Structures are given as structure tokens and as C-alpha cells.
Amino acid sequence: MKVLSIVGARPNYIKLAAVCEAFSKLFDHVIVDTCQHYDYEMNKIFFDQLEIPSPHYFLGVGSGSHGYQVGETIKRVEEVLLKERPDVVVVYGDTNSALGGALAAVKACFKVAHVEAGLRSFDMSMPEEINRRLIDHMSHMLFAPTKSAARNLLKENVLGEVFLVGDVHVYVLKRWIPVAEARSNVLVRLGLEERDYVVVTLHRAENVDDVHRLSRLLRLIRDVSEHEKVVFPVHPRTRKSMIETKLDTILSGGDNVVLTQPLGYIDFIKLLSHAKLVLTDSGGVQREAYLFRKPVVVLRRATEWVELVEAGLAMLYDVEREADVKKIIEWRPGKHVEGILGDEKAPERIARIIYEHMSEEPRRRSTAEP
């Protein structure tokens, strides 16, 4: 039985790292990297550090508009699918690579499995929200990480089968945090003391492509740095926007702000695990902060990880409405609730469900022409 995984961006690589071992035990596993993210810090370092097998195909999609990335992904993935003819195509999360890969697969009559299905922020200004909704409605197997995600899919009457499996990030953290503790010297390199700094990440289009919001967010980071040391690994998209809009001057010269290149996963989770507070617009970092029991402020209007907010373990902060930096500095989460994201068995569940699902029906590969 052949399973083909389509990845292309930093969040995809982390999810792929979670399922690789489980997939290799049951399937002939083909990996396709669209190279939506192509800088070393955003791409190859994940394969190197997380021991992911080298992709069988590199498609070189690269940067560009949403339409360009999705369109190029469809064209290039289709060629691979017609050559490999997998039993199942697995896509991960809500990236343009995931959407393009899913579209290419269903149009060529291949079954699609979606890891991290059913998440909803209900904010259609987010490209990720559009992507995840479209992927879910064309997938045959939908692997929901949380109860609310599974409920969303059932309410929307998706045509595929819904499975509540838990979040694969739980496995990744449990597998790699001991390695990070032993190998990473990121705190020494950056001159940091444990629990004496705030970690910031910022990359969502609605935050960094909007000059007004980006300006307010950078000023917020500057204000936080007047109270706490801030470590800010700057995403290439964010850095580009800061420079083009000349907003990079807002943080320049601040002694209490450490700006770095994007960090590899091992360095980043070591940095996160010893932080005092986390400010982020990333879905992945929200969950990692929860798993590390760190106070996390979500720099967005809404989040798809609603359970964390409802449990008082994450706080939404919209810079268009908020102006109180003390609210961030002084905020503390409620009592920790175990199991919101499930346990470390999600990758095994996903692999077993795919295996059983495909074994129950006649194994016939599509002979459809494009």
C-alpha cells in the first residue's frame, strides 16, 4: 500500500515528522516537498534535525501570491501523482501546499486524507481559514485533533469520514524536547536566562501584510520590551514587510529586544520551554506553549484552537481593540487542564485508520486521465 505525503512549509514538516515512523511501518511512504518554504531555516533544517527521510520529489514552487503557489502546486503535484499512483494522498494543516496538493489529488481521482482537519477560526479574512475549509470538503478521511474540530466537521456535513485522533504535536514535543534539552545551546548563544524572557512569533498574513496592524504589533512588542526581555525570531515574510514599510526602525536599537533569524525546531522548542511568556499568531506555537504550560497571548482576533481560550490557558489580544500592555505582562493562565490536545498516540491512530480504511475496500488505483 502506497501513501504519498505532500508538504511544503514549516508547519507541514513538523506534522510529517510526527507520522513518518508510523507510516514507514505500514506503507510505502512517498514524500513530496513543494518547497513553498525554501530557506534552510524554514525547510531543510527540519529534515536534518527531526530525522525526516529526504523527500522523493522537490517541486520548487517557491514564493509568490496565493494563486501562484496553489496553481503551481496543482500542476506539479499532478505529474507526481500520475507517476506514483498512491492509494492515499495525505495533506497536512492549512497551507497553500496542502490546498494545492488536495486539489491535484481529487481532480485526478485519488483519495485524500487531511491531518489536522476541522479547525475553524470563523475569520474568512485568513487565507488559512479558506484553505482548511476547502481541504476538508474534498477529503475522504478527516483526522480531527480536538473535539471542537470534529464537531465542526459534523456540523458542516463533510462527505468524508471524521476521526477524532488528537494532535500530532503532542507526539513531536514528547519525542524531541529531551533531544533539544541535551543538544541545543540556544540560550547560551542568545545570552538568555531561564524564565527571564518573552518569546514572540509573528507571521500571519492578516498581521504582517497589513501595514497598520504590523505597525501596532511592533509597537506592542517594543512596549513589552520596556518591561521584559523579548526574543523575536523573525519570519522571512515578516522581515520583508518590516523593511519594505520601513517599520523595522520601531525595534531597532532596543537593548531589550533580541531579533534573530528563524530558528530550527530543536532550538525553538528549547527557547519556548524556558520562556516566561509567549506572544504569537501561530497555531502551532499556541499548542506548544500549552503543552509546556506557558502563558500564551494570541495576537489575533480569533483562534482555531478555541479549547485553549475557553479553558483560560490562552488569551486573545487584538491590537485593533487593545492598548494595555500591562494586560499582557500581568496575565496568567488558569489551572492547567490535561488532555485538551489528546495524547502522543495520534500518529499511530492515523496510520492504523488509513491502513484499515484502505484494506476494507478493493485496492484499485485510478486510471483517470487529467
Buried (B, 14 or more C-beta within 10 A) or exposed (E): BBBBBBBBBBBBBBBBBBBBBBBEEBBEBBBBBBBBBBBEBBBBBBBBBBEBEEBBBBBEBBBEEBEEBBBBBBBBBBBBBBEBBBBBBBBBBBBBBBBBBBBBBBBBEBBBBBBBBBBBBEBEEBBBBBBBBBBBBBBBBBBBBBEBBBBBBEEBEBEBBBBBBBBBBBBBBEBBBEBBEEEBEBBEEBEBEEEEBBBBBBBBBBBBBBEEBBBBBBBBBBBBBEBBBBBBBBBBBBBEBBEEBEBBEBBEEBEBBBBBBBBBBBBBBBBBBBBBBBBBBBBBBBBBBBBBEBBBBBBBBBBBBBBBBEBEBBBBBEBEEBEEBEEBBEBEBEEEBEEBBBEBBBBBBBBBBBBEBBEEEEEEEBEEEE
